[in-house]
Amino acid sequence: MKVNGTVFKYGDNVDTDVIIPARYLNISDPQELASHAMEDIDARFVGAVKPGDIIVAGRNFGCGSSREHAPFVLKENGISCVVAPSFARIFYRNAINIGLPILECAEAVQGISAGDEVSIDFETGIIEDLSKGTSFQAQPFPPFIQNIIDNGGLLNSLKNENT
């Protein structure tokens, strides 16, 4: 599977309260909840993001509380992948569980700028910055994780496995 999108770039330690502020966690409508994604760090995010776009961020992305809402609102807004040197472990697991691909690649984070057009091949782990003509190698997902992502999350993967 391959995705292409424009990059939104953020720094280190973007926590789950920045991704989706706690004051909105009582919203049950998925689209309304997603409309508040990243608003405390990037007020233009929701209005500018398009399906397929990519977040490139610094180390420890998704730190903070274990809320599943954080990767959910990114995926709901059309983010196709998050690339960072490292992720908070619970965010990593929550992202995979809902089918949001995330890749660790410090070199890509250093070489890719906000607004660049990027292509990511999940089977090979190759991240191409189409704007600059450069590429980076991330560790591709093992087949069982790629299966979860391909099925849109862990629950769908398990349902499809049992049918």
TORPAPA-524780 format. One record per atom (N, C-alpha, C): chain; y, z, x negated; residue in one letter; atom name. Coordinates in Angstrom, 3 decimals. Layout:
! TORPAPA-524780
  c     north        up      east  r   a
  A         Y         Z         X  A  CA
...
//
This chain:
! TORPAPA-524780
  c     north        up      east  r   a
  A    -1.176     0.000    -0.841  M   N
  A     0.000     0.000     0.000  M  CA
  A     1.247     0.000    -0.892  M   C
  A     2.231    -0.781    -0.485  K   N
  A     3.463    -0.912    -1.249  K  CA
  A     4.650    -0.689    -0.320  K   C
  A     5.696    -0.015    -0.822  V   N
  A     6.917     0.193    -0.051  V  CA
  A     8.115    -0.270    -0.874  V   C
  A     9.160    -0.676    -0.172  N   N
  A    10.423    -1.078    -0.801  N  CA
  A    11.555    -0.384    -0.071  N   C
  A    12.552     0.079    -0.817  G   N
  A    13.689     0.707    -0.164  G  CA
  A    14.827     0.992    -1.111  G   C
  A    15.922     1.424    -0.514  T   N
  A    17.114     1.816    -1.256  T  CA
  A    17.013     3.303    -1.582  T   C
  A    17.517     3.677    -2.748  V   N
  A    17.385     5.043    -3.243  V  CA
  A    18.556     5.929    -2.818  V   C
  A    18.183     7.114    -2.315  F   N
  A    19.102     8.239    -2.152  F  CA
  A    18.733     9.195    -3.268  F   C
  A    19.701     9.602    -4.089  K   N
  A    19.378    10.425    -5.256  K  CA
  A    20.030    11.792    -5.162  K   C
  A    19.226    12.812    -5.503  Y   N
  A    19.672    14.200    -5.448  Y  CA
  A    19.254    14.912    -6.733  Y   C
  A    19.813    16.084    -6.972  G   N
  A    19.553    16.842    -8.191  G  CA
  A    18.349    17.758    -8.102  G   C
  A    18.352    18.752    -8.981  D   N
  A    17.266    19.733    -9.064  D  CA
  A    17.335    20.732    -7.914  D   C
  A    16.195    21.326    -7.612  N   N
  A    16.075    22.462    -6.702  N  CA
  A    16.638    22.218    -5.301  N   C
  A    16.389    21.038    -4.755  V   N
  A    16.761    20.773    -3.367  V  CA
  A    15.763    21.544    -2.510  V   C
  A    16.271    22.589    -1.848  D   N
  A    15.346    23.455    -1.120  D  CA
  A    15.198    23.041     0.338  D   C
  A    14.219    23.639     0.991  T   N
  A    13.910    23.256     2.366  T  CA
  A    15.053    23.580     3.321  T   C
  A    15.895    24.549     2.984  D   N
  A    17.029    24.863     3.848  D  CA
  A    18.125    23.812     3.724  D   C
  A    18.146    23.084     2.631  V   N
  A    19.081    21.958     2.490  V  CA
  A    18.499    20.725     3.192  V   C
  A    17.190    20.543     3.079  I   N
  A    16.549    19.391     3.716  I  CA
  A    16.699    19.482     5.230  I   C
  A    16.400    20.648     5.804  I   N
  A    16.639    20.887     7.236  I  CA
  A    17.074    22.340     7.390  I   C
  A    18.371    22.556     7.617  P   N
  A    18.903    23.917     7.715  P  CA
  A    18.204    24.739     8.809  P   C
  A    17.973    26.011     8.500  A   N
  A    17.251    26.912     9.401  A  CA
  A    17.907    27.020    10.776  A   C
  A    19.212    26.812    10.849  R   N
  A    19.898    26.952    12.137  R  CA
  A    19.428    25.930    13.173  R   C
  A    18.696    24.901    12.734  Y   N
  A    18.216    23.865    13.658  Y  CA
  A    16.732    23.971    13.987  Y   C
  A    16.062    24.945    13.446  L   N
  A    14.606    25.007    13.595  L  CA
  A    14.141    25.307    15.007  L   C
  A    15.046    25.693    15.893  N   N
  A    14.659    25.931    17.283  N  CA
  A    14.707    24.656    18.127  N   C
  A    15.080    23.527    17.524  I   N
  A    15.121    22.247    18.237  I  CA
  A    13.704    21.697    18.324  I   C
  A    13.262    21.379    19.535  S   N
  A    11.892    20.886    19.711  S  CA
  A    11.804    19.360    19.748  S   C
  A    12.895    18.675    20.042  D   N
  A    12.887    17.214    20.076  D  CA
  A    12.892    16.679    18.639  D   C
  A    11.848    15.944    18.225  P   N
  A    11.747    15.477    16.837  P  CA
  A    12.947    14.649    16.365  P   C
  A    13.445    13.761    17.204  Q   N
  A    14.576    12.921    16.792  Q  CA
  A    15.853    13.734    16.639  Q   C
  A    16.063    14.669    17.539  E   N
  A    17.253    15.507    17.430  E  CA
  A    17.168    16.385    16.179  E   C
  A    16.001    16.950    15.915  L   N
  A    15.806    17.757    14.711  L  CA
  A    16.090    16.916    13.469  L   C
  A    15.532    15.722    13.435  A   N
  A    15.707    14.836    12.278  A  CA
  A    17.159    14.419    12.081  A   C
  A    17.951    14.453    13.136  S   N
  A    19.358    14.056    13.022  S  CA
  A    20.169    15.019    12.169  S   C
  A    19.590    16.155    11.809  H   N
  A    20.290    17.144    10.980  H  CA
  A    19.768    17.165     9.542  H   C
  A    18.874    16.265     9.194  A   N
  A    18.303    16.232     7.846  A  CA
  A    19.387    16.018     6.795  A   C
  A    19.330    16.789     5.761  M   N
  A    20.170    16.671     4.561  M  CA
  A    21.671    16.871     4.822  M   C
  A    22.059    17.290     6.013  E   N
  A    23.482    17.307     6.352  E  CA
  A    24.308    18.257     5.492  E   C
  A    23.714    19.304     4.952  D   N
  A    24.493    20.232     4.124  D  CA
  A    24.661    19.754     2.684  D   C
  A    23.877    18.763     2.273  I   N
  A    23.990    18.223     0.916  I  CA
  A    24.523    16.792     0.916  I   C
  A    24.299    16.071     2.021  D   N
  A    24.687    14.662     2.099  D  CA
  A    24.943    14.295     3.561  D   C
  A    26.164    14.508     4.011  A   N
  A    26.501    14.298     5.420  A  CA
  A    26.291    12.858     5.869  A   C
  A    26.270    11.908     4.959  R   N
  A    26.107    10.500     5.326  R  CA
  A    24.638    10.084     5.426  R   C
  A    23.718    10.943     5.007  F   N
  A    22.301    10.580     4.912  F  CA
  A    21.752     9.991     6.211  F   C
  A    21.834    10.723     7.309  V   N
  A    21.214    10.285     8.564  V  CA
  A    21.811     8.966     9.046  V   C
  A    23.093     8.770     8.858  G   N
  A    23.725     7.528     9.297  G  CA
  A    23.438     6.345     8.394  G   C
  A    23.048     6.616     7.164  A   N
  A    22.854     5.540     6.189  A  CA
  A    21.394     5.188     5.924  A   C
  A    20.496     6.127     6.125  V   N
  A    19.087     5.894     5.787  V  CA
  A    18.474     4.841     6.714  V   C
  A    17.619     4.009     6.104  K   N
  A    16.907     2.965     6.844  K  CA
  A    15.409     3.141     6.611  K   C
  A    14.586     2.685     7.547  P   N
  A    13.141     2.785     7.339  P  CA
  A    12.737     2.130     6.013  P   C
  A    11.945     2.859     5.243  G   N
  A    11.487     2.371     3.948  G  CA
  A    12.271     2.936     2.778  G   C
  A    13.434     3.538     3.033  D   N
  A    14.233     4.070     1.935  D  CA
  A    13.484     5.173     1.195  D   C
  A    13.957     5.467    -0.010  I   N
  A    13.251     6.340    -0.942  I  CA
  A    14.196     7.414    -1.445  I   C
  A    13.710     8.628    -1.563  I   N
  A    14.477     9.701    -2.200  I  CA
  A    13.972     9.864    -3.615  I   C
  A    14.898     9.897    -4.559  V   N
  A    14.613    10.213    -5.954  V  CA
  A    15.407    11.486    -6.243  V   C
  A    14.725    12.500    -6.727  A   N
  A    15.378    13.801    -6.886  A  CA
  A    14.937    14.476    -8.179  A   C
  A    15.649    15.533    -8.512  G   N
  A    15.337    16.318    -9.698  G  CA
  A    14.119    17.206    -9.483  G   C
  A    13.922    18.078   -10.426  R   N
  A    12.727    18.934   -10.436  R  CA
  A    12.745    19.949    -9.297  R   C
  A    11.559    20.385    -8.928  N   N
  A    11.344    21.444    -7.946  N  CA
  A    11.844    21.073    -6.548  N   C
  A    11.690    19.811    -6.178  F   N
  A    12.120    19.362    -4.849  F  CA
  A    11.297    20.074    -3.780  F   C
  A    11.963    20.538    -2.730  G   N
  A    11.272    21.189    -1.620  G  CA
  A    10.971    22.654    -1.845  G   C
  A    11.670    23.280    -2.783  C   N
  A    11.450    24.707    -3.008  C  CA
  A    11.993    25.498    -1.815  C   C
  A    11.706    26.769    -1.779  G   N
  A    12.185    27.604    -0.685  G  CA
  A    11.065    27.934     0.281  G   C
  A    11.397    27.985     1.552  S   N
  A    10.411    28.396     2.548  S  CA
  A     9.342    27.319     2.742  S   C
  A     8.290    27.694     3.414  S   N
  A     7.143    26.791     3.565  S  CA
  A     7.228    25.928     4.815  S   C
  A     8.417    25.795     5.398  R   N
  A     8.520    25.081     6.678  R  CA
  A     8.052    23.633     6.586  R   C
  A     7.195    23.260     7.510  E   N
  A     6.709    21.881     7.591  E  CA
  A     7.784    20.937     8.093  E   C
  A     8.837    21.488     8.647  H   N
  A     9.926    20.675     9.170  H  CA
  A    10.574    19.816     8.081  H   C
  A    10.590    20.315     6.847  A   N
  A    11.306    19.618     5.772  A  CA
  A    10.722    18.226     5.496  A   C
  A     9.452    18.099     5.166  P   N
  A     8.946    16.741     4.963  P  CA
  A     8.931    15.937     6.267  P   C
  A     8.743    16.624     7.389  F   N
  A     8.718    15.934     8.683  F  CA
  A    10.029    15.205     8.952  F   C
  A    11.184    15.870     8.756  V   N
  A    12.458    15.223     9.080  V  CA
  A    12.758    14.069     8.129  V   C
  A    12.265    14.153     6.892  L   N
  A    12.445    13.023     5.968  L  CA
  A    11.653    11.819     6.460  L   C
  A    10.403    12.060     6.812  K   N
  A     9.553    10.978     7.320  K  CA
  A    10.103    10.427     8.635  K   C
  A    10.558    11.294     9.502  E   N
  A    11.105    10.883    10.801  E  CA
  A    12.339     9.995    10.623  E   C
  A    13.075    10.205     9.538  N   N
  A    14.258     9.386     9.258  N  CA
  A    13.907     8.080     8.547  N   C
  A    12.640     7.856     8.265  G   N
  A    12.219     6.596     7.676  G  CA
  A    11.982     6.623     6.180  G   C
  A    12.121     7.783     5.549  I   N
  A    11.859     7.870     4.110  I  CA
  A    10.395     7.518     3.867  I   C
  A    10.177     6.557     2.955  S   N
  A     8.813     6.097     2.690  S  CA
  A     8.159     6.809     1.516  S   C
  A     8.971     7.472     0.677  C   N
  A     8.425     8.165    -0.484  C  CA
  A     9.515     9.044    -1.089  C   C
  A     9.105    10.139    -1.701  V   N
  A     9.999    10.974    -2.501  V  CA
  A     9.430    10.973    -3.912  V   C
  A    10.295    10.699    -4.894  V   N
  A     9.909    10.704    -6.301  V  CA
  A    10.712    11.802    -6.987  V   C
  A    10.024    12.666    -7.724  A   N
  A    10.675    13.745    -8.452  A  CA
  A     9.799    14.121    -9.647  A   C
  A    10.363    14.815   -10.633  P   N
  A     9.522    15.268   -11.749  P  CA
  A     8.518    16.328   -11.310  P   C
  A     8.913    17.136   -10.306  S   N
  A     8.019    18.177    -9.795  S  CA
  A     8.441    18.558    -8.383  S   C
  A     7.484    19.094    -7.649  F   N
  A     7.693    19.530    -6.277  F  CA
  A     7.226    20.964    -6.132  F   C
  A     7.862    21.693    -5.228  A   N
  A     7.315    22.992    -4.860  A  CA
  A     5.938    22.719    -4.261  A   C
  A     4.965    23.505    -4.627  R   N
  A     3.578    23.227    -4.234  R  CA
  A     3.390    23.193    -2.721  R   C
  A     4.023    24.104    -1.980  I   N
  A     3.820    24.099    -0.531  I  CA
  A     4.467    22.858     0.091  I   C
  A     5.609    22.409    -0.442  F   N
  A     6.219    21.178     0.061  F  CA
  A     5.286    19.999    -0.225  F   C
  A     4.715    19.970    -1.419  Y   N
  A     3.792    18.896    -1.795  Y  CA
  A     2.652    18.812    -0.778  Y   C
  A     2.057    19.953    -0.486  R   N
  A     0.917    19.973     0.443  R  CA
  A     1.350    19.598     1.863  R   C
  A     2.484    20.131     2.300  N   N
  A     2.982    19.797     3.636  N  CA
  A     3.287    18.308     3.750  N   C
  A     3.859    17.725     2.703  A   N
  A     4.176    16.292     2.727  A  CA
  A     2.896    15.463     2.866  A   C
  A     1.906    15.762     2.068  I   N
  A     0.638    15.032     2.152  I  CA
  A     0.012    15.240     3.531  I   C
  A     0.054    16.469     4.037  N   N
  A    -0.554    16.765     5.345  N  CA
  A     0.044    15.938     6.471  N   C
  A     1.336    15.583     6.371  I   N
  A     1.951    14.777     7.430  I  CA
  A     2.003    13.295     7.065  I   C
  A     1.494    12.945     5.889  G   N
  A     1.441    11.541     5.496  G  CA
  A     2.708    11.017     4.841  G   C
  A     3.524    11.896     4.236  L   N
  A     4.710    11.469     3.489  L  CA
  A     4.345    11.389     2.016  L   C
  A     4.309    10.183     1.444  P   N
  A     3.962    10.053     0.031  P  CA
  A     5.018    10.663    -0.883  P   C
  A     4.563    11.384    -1.892  I   N
  A     5.446    11.937    -2.909  I  CA
  A     4.799    11.707    -4.269  I   C
  A     5.603    11.274    -5.218  L   N
  A     5.096    10.982    -6.559  L  CA
  A     5.879    11.749    -7.606  L   C
  A     5.181    12.250    -8.601  E   N
  A     5.829    12.921    -9.717  E  CA
  A     5.978    11.932   -10.866  E   C
  A     7.245    11.722   -11.292  C   N
  A     7.502    10.813   -12.408  C  CA
  A     8.902    11.085   -12.955  C   C
  A     8.974    11.901   -13.988  A   N
  A    10.258    12.290   -14.578  A  CA
  A    11.017    11.083   -15.127  A   C
  A    10.301    10.124   -15.712  E   N
  A    10.960     8.952   -16.297  E  CA
  A    11.663     8.126   -15.228  E   C
  A    11.035     7.982   -14.069  A   N
  A    11.647     7.224   -12.973  A  CA
  A    12.923     7.916   -12.513  A   C
  A    12.883     9.233   -12.424  V   N
  A    14.064     9.984   -11.985  V  CA
  A    15.215     9.769   -12.961  V   C
  A    14.917     9.748   -14.239  Q   N
  A    15.959     9.526   -15.249  Q  CA
  A    16.498     8.107   -15.212  Q   C
  A    15.653     7.132   -14.896  G   N
  A    16.044     5.730   -14.993  G  CA
  A    16.575     5.097   -13.724  G   C
  A    16.369     5.729   -12.590  I   N
  A    16.762     5.145   -11.301  I  CA
  A    18.053     5.791   -10.822  I   C
  A    18.948     4.979   -10.294  S   N
  A    20.239     5.461    -9.791  S  CA
  A    20.304     5.362    -8.275  S   C
  A    21.209     6.126    -7.691  A   N
  A    21.464     6.041    -6.256  A  CA
  A    21.855     4.617    -5.909  A   C
  A    21.314     4.106    -4.823  G   N
  A    21.635     2.762    -4.367  G  CA
  A    20.761     1.668    -4.949  G   C
  A    19.938     1.990    -5.955  D   N
  A    19.036     0.987    -6.515  D  CA
  A    17.984     0.600    -5.478  D   C
  A    17.527    -0.638    -5.563  E   N
  A    16.408    -1.099    -4.745  E  CA
  A    15.134    -0.850    -5.546  E   C
  A    14.176    -0.173    -4.930  V   N
  A    12.965     0.250    -5.626  V  CA
  A    11.743    -0.166    -4.824  V   C
  A    10.690    -0.535    -5.550  S   N
  A     9.400    -0.863    -4.966  S  CA
  A     8.367     0.085    -5.564  S   C
  A     7.495     0.622    -4.706  I   N
  A     6.459     1.541    -5.178  I  CA
  A     5.107     1.065    -4.674  I   C
  A     4.172     0.945    -5.609  D   N
  A     2.797     0.584    -5.281  D  CA
  A     1.951     1.849    -5.400  D   C
  A     1.490     2.365    -4.273  F   N
  A     0.758     3.628    -4.283  F  CA
  A    -0.625     3.501    -4.914  F   C
  A    -1.212     2.321    -4.870  E   N
  A    -2.539     2.140    -5.459  E  CA
  A    -2.505     2.211    -6.977  E   C
  A    -1.438     1.681    -7.584  T   N
  A    -1.337     1.670    -9.044  T  CA
  A    -0.426     2.767    -9.581  T   C
  A     0.457     3.311    -8.735  G   N
  A     1.432     4.303    -9.184  G  CA
  A     2.640     3.686    -9.867  G   C
  A     2.771     2.368    -9.802  I   N
  A     3.905     1.706   -10.470  I  CA
  A     5.141     1.760    -9.573  I   C
  A     6.222     2.247   -10.159  I   N
  A     7.523     2.330    -9.510  I  CA
  A     8.418     1.318   -10.204  I   C
  A     8.888     0.326    -9.455  E   N
  A     9.747    -0.709   -10.035  E  CA
  A    11.170    -0.547    -9.510  E   C
  A    12.116    -0.480   -10.445  D   N
  A    13.523    -0.504   -10.069  D  CA
  A    13.930    -1.974   -10.071  D   C
  A    13.964    -2.570    -8.901  L   N
  A    14.251    -3.995    -8.770  L  CA
  A    15.692    -4.306    -9.144  L   C
  A    16.586    -3.334    -8.999  S   N
  A    17.994    -3.537    -9.347  S  CA
  A    18.193    -3.652   -10.850  S   C
  A    17.390    -2.915   -11.613  K   N
  A    17.558    -2.889   -13.070  K  CA
  A    16.471    -3.645   -13.817  K   C
  A    15.412    -4.044   -13.117  G   N
  A    14.319    -4.750   -13.779  G  CA
  A    13.473    -3.854   -14.665  G   C
  A    13.384    -2.573   -14.319  T   N
  A    12.583    -1.636   -15.103  T  CA
  A    11.429    -1.126   -14.252  T   C
  A    10.420    -0.579   -14.910  S   N
  A     9.302     0.003   -14.169  S  CA
  A     8.835     1.278   -14.836  S   C
  A     8.177     2.092   -14.046  F   N
  A     7.722     3.404   -14.484  F  CA
  A     6.322     3.637   -13.935  F   C
  A     5.549     4.435   -14.646  Q   N
  A     4.182     4.706   -14.238  Q  CA
  A     4.042     6.145   -13.758  Q   C
  A     3.735     6.294   -12.487  A   N
  A     3.389     7.603   -11.922  A  CA
  A     1.874     7.643   -11.769  A   C
  A     1.356     8.829   -11.635  Q   N
  A    -0.074     8.980   -11.383  Q  CA
  A    -0.360     8.532    -9.950  Q   C
  A    -1.214     7.523    -9.759  P   N
  A    -1.531     7.120    -8.380  P  CA
  A    -2.315     8.218    -7.670  P   C
  A    -2.279     8.176    -6.343  F   N
  A    -3.020     9.159    -5.567  F  CA
  A    -4.511     8.932    -5.714  F   C
  A    -5.292    10.005    -5.734  P   N
  A    -6.737     9.815    -5.645  P  CA
  A    -7.070     9.230    -4.268  P   C
  A    -8.190     8.549    -4.144  P   N
  A    -8.524     7.882    -2.876  P  CA
  A    -8.470     8.780    -1.644  P   C
  A    -8.899    10.040    -1.749  F   N
  A    -8.902    10.885    -0.559  F  CA
  A    -7.481    11.209    -0.092  F   C
  A    -6.523    11.337    -1.016  I   N
  A    -5.132    11.569    -0.616  I  CA
  A    -4.526    10.279    -0.088  I   C
  A    -4.826     9.152    -0.706  Q   N
  A    -4.318     7.877    -0.200  Q  CA
  A    -4.828     7.628     1.214  Q   C
  A    -6.060     8.034     1.490  N   N
  A    -6.611     7.901     2.833  N  CA
  A    -5.813     8.729     3.838  N   C
  A    -5.435     9.937     3.467  I   N
  A    -4.618    10.790     4.337  I  CA
  A    -3.288    10.108     4.620  I   C
  A    -2.642     9.585     3.586  I   N
  A    -1.345     8.919     3.745  I  CA
  A    -1.496     7.656     4.588  I   C
  A    -2.513     6.861     4.301  D   N
  A    -2.735     5.619     5.060  D  CA
  A    -2.950     5.880     6.550  D   C
  A    -3.529     7.036     6.871  N   N
  A    -3.797     7.392     8.264  N  CA
  A    -2.641     8.140     8.926  N   C
  A    -1.538     8.333     8.202  G   N
  A    -0.381     9.004     8.781  G  CA
  A    -0.461    10.512     8.788  G   C
  A    -1.352    11.083     7.989  G   N
  A    -1.452    12.534     7.882  G  CA
  A    -2.878    13.021     7.944  G   C
  A    -3.033    14.294     7.645  L   N
  A    -4.358    14.895     7.570  L  CA
  A    -5.083    14.887     8.907  L   C
  A    -4.400    15.276     9.980  L   N
  A    -5.079    15.332    11.283  L  CA
  A    -5.563    13.954    11.715  L   C
  A    -4.726    12.934    11.563  N   N
  A    -5.156    11.579    11.914  N  CA
  A    -6.312    11.122    11.040  N   C
  A    -6.263    11.490     9.770  S   N
  A    -7.340    11.123     8.854  S  CA
  A    -8.663    11.738     9.297  S   C
  A    -8.617    12.998     9.689  L   N
  A    -9.837    13.671    10.154  L  CA
  A   -10.340    13.087    11.468  L   C
  A    -9.408    12.784    12.382  K   N
  A    -9.809    12.159    13.650  K  CA
  A   -10.468    10.817    13.422  K   C
  A    -9.883    10.005    12.542  N   N
  A   -10.434     8.680    12.268  N  CA
  A   -11.775     8.773    11.544  N   C
  A   -11.965     9.813    10.752  E   N
  A   -13.217    10.018    10.039  E  CA
  A   -14.343    10.337    11.006  E   C
  A   -14.008    10.998    12.108  N   N
  A   -15.018    11.439    13.068  N  CA
  A   -15.221    10.464    14.228  N   C
  A   -14.601     9.289    14.164  T   N
  A   -14.789     8.315    15.257  T  CA
  A   -15.641     7.157    14.824  T   C
//
